[in-house]
């Protein structure tokens, strides 16, 4: 995957592409986020024998550009100048590194919240048990059997 720029496009489409083919890199993708000179902003190539052949792209009804990667078993999609990976079978978007970290933090916060709620519930049960025991003791002092009330 090359995130290409106007200043590197000739190198990305020339020497690097040739080098990757020589090294046997099975798929090669070029992506230019703003899409102002690479049209379309995502291009894919698959190694056939010793040369790269373009991987056909499709456009979804929402305008997303999609290129399948056999090597990754994923789809590369560009929508609103953002490239993301998707699982083809489910259409589920894979988390970016930042999203994965946020999900991890959210899960940790939920775990901490659940632990705090568990501790508070345990404390409330202990306090209720202590109140019950004190009340039973007071009833006994009055000569009453708390189990028969």
C-alpha positions in Angstrom: 0.0 0.0 0.0 1.4 3.3 -1.1 -0.1 6.5 0.2 1.1 8.5 -2.7 1.5 12.2 -3.3 1.9 14.4 -6.3 5.7 14.5 -5.7 6.1 10.7 -5.5 3.5 9.5 -8.0 6.0 8.9 -10.8 8.2 6.9 -8.4 5.2 5.0 -7.0 3.9 4.1 -10.4 7.3 3.4 -11.9 10.3 2.1 -10.0 8.5 1.0 -6.9 5.8 -0.8 -8.8 8.6 -2.6 -10.8 10.5 -3.4 -7.7 7.5 -4.8 -5.9 6.7 -7.0 -9.0 10.3 -8.2 -9.0 10.0 -9.1 -5.3 6.8 -11.0 -5.9 4.5 -8.7 -4.0 1.1 -10.2 -5.0 -1.0 -7.0 -4.8 0.0 -3.3 -4.9 -2.4 -0.5 -4.0 -1.9 3.3 -4.4 -4.0 5.7 -2.5 -4.1 9.5 -2.6 -6.4 10.8 0.2 -7.4 14.1 -1.5 -7.9 12.5 -4.9 -7.0 15.7 -6.7 -4.5 14.2 -9.1 -4.9 10.4 -8.8 -8.2 9.4 -10.5 -9.6 7.4 -9.0 -8.0 8.1 -5.6 -7.4 4.3 -5.0 -5.9 2.0 -7.5 -5.1 -1.7 -7.1 -2.9 -4.0 -9.1 -2.5 -7.8 -8.9 0.6 -9.6 -10.0 0.0 -11.9 -12.9 3.1 -13.7 -14.0 5.7 -11.0 -13.7 3.5 -7.9 -14.4 0.8 -6.0 -12.5 -2.7 -6.0 -13.9 -5.3 -3.5 -12.7 -7.8 -4.8 -10.2 -11.2 -3.7 -11.3 -12.9 -1.2 -9.0 -16.6 -0.9 -8.4 -18.6 2.1 -7.2 -21.4 1.4 -4.7 -24.7 3.3 -4.7 -23.4 5.5 -1.9 -20.5 6.6 -4.1 -17.9 4.5 -2.3 -15.1 3.1 -4.5 -14.4 -0.5 -3.7 -11.4 -2.7 -4.7 -11.2 -6.3 -3.4 -7.9 -7.7 -2.1 -7.5 -11.4 -2.5 -4.3 -11.4 -0.5 -5.9 -9.7 2.5 -9.4 -11.2 2.1 -10.7 -7.7 2.5 -12.2 -4.9 0.6 -10.5 -1.5 0.4 -13.2 1.2 0.2 -12.8 5.0 -0.3 -15.7 7.2 0.8 -15.4 10.9 1.5 -11.7 10.8 0.9 -11.1 8.1 3.6 -9.9 4.7 2.8 -11.0 1.9 5.1 -10.9 -1.9 5.2 -14.1 -4.0 5.2 -15.0 -7.6 5.5 -16.6 -8.6 2.2 -18.9 -11.3 3.7 -20.4 -9.1 6.4 -19.8 -5.5 5.1 -18.4 -4.7 8.5 -15.8 -1.9 8.6 -12.6 -2.8 10.5 -11.5 -0.5 13.2 -8.7 1.9 12.6 -5.9 2.0 15.1 -7.5 5.0 16.8 -11.0 3.4 16.9 -9.6 0.1 18.2 -7.8 2.0 21.0 -11.1 3.9 21.8 -13.0 0.6 21.9 -10.4 -0.8 24.2 -10.7 2.2 26.5 -14.5 2.1 26.4 -14.4 -1.6 27.3 -12.0 -1.0 30.2 -14.2 1.9 31.5 -17.3 -0.4 31.3 -15.3 -3.1 33.2 -14.3 -0.6 35.9 -17.9 0.7 36.1 -19.2 -2.8 36.5 -16.7 -3.6 39.2 -17.6 -0.4 41.1 -21.3 -1.3 40.8 -20.5 -4.8 42.1 -18.5 -3.4 45.1 -21.3 -0.9 45.9 -23.9 -3.6 45.8 -21.7 -5.8 48.0 -21.3 -2.9 50.5 -25.1 -2.3 50.5 -25.7 -6.0 51.2 -23.1 -5.9 54.1 -24.7 -2.8 55.5 -28.2 -4.4 55.3 -26.9 -7.5 57.0 -25.3 -5.5 59.8 -28.6 -3.5 60.3 -30.5 -6.8 60.4 -28.1 -8.3 62.9 -28.4 -5.1 65.1 -32.2 -5.2 64.9 -32.2 -8.9 65.8 -29.9 -8.2 68.8 -32.2 -5.4 70.0 -35.2 -7.7 69.7 -33.4 -10.4 71.8 -32.6 -7.8 74.5 -36.3 -7.1 74.6 -36.9 -10.8 75.1 -38.3 -11.3 71.6 -37.3 -14.0 69.2 -36.5 -12.3 65.8 -37.0 -15.6 64.0 -40.6 -15.9 65.2 -41.8 -12.4 64.2 
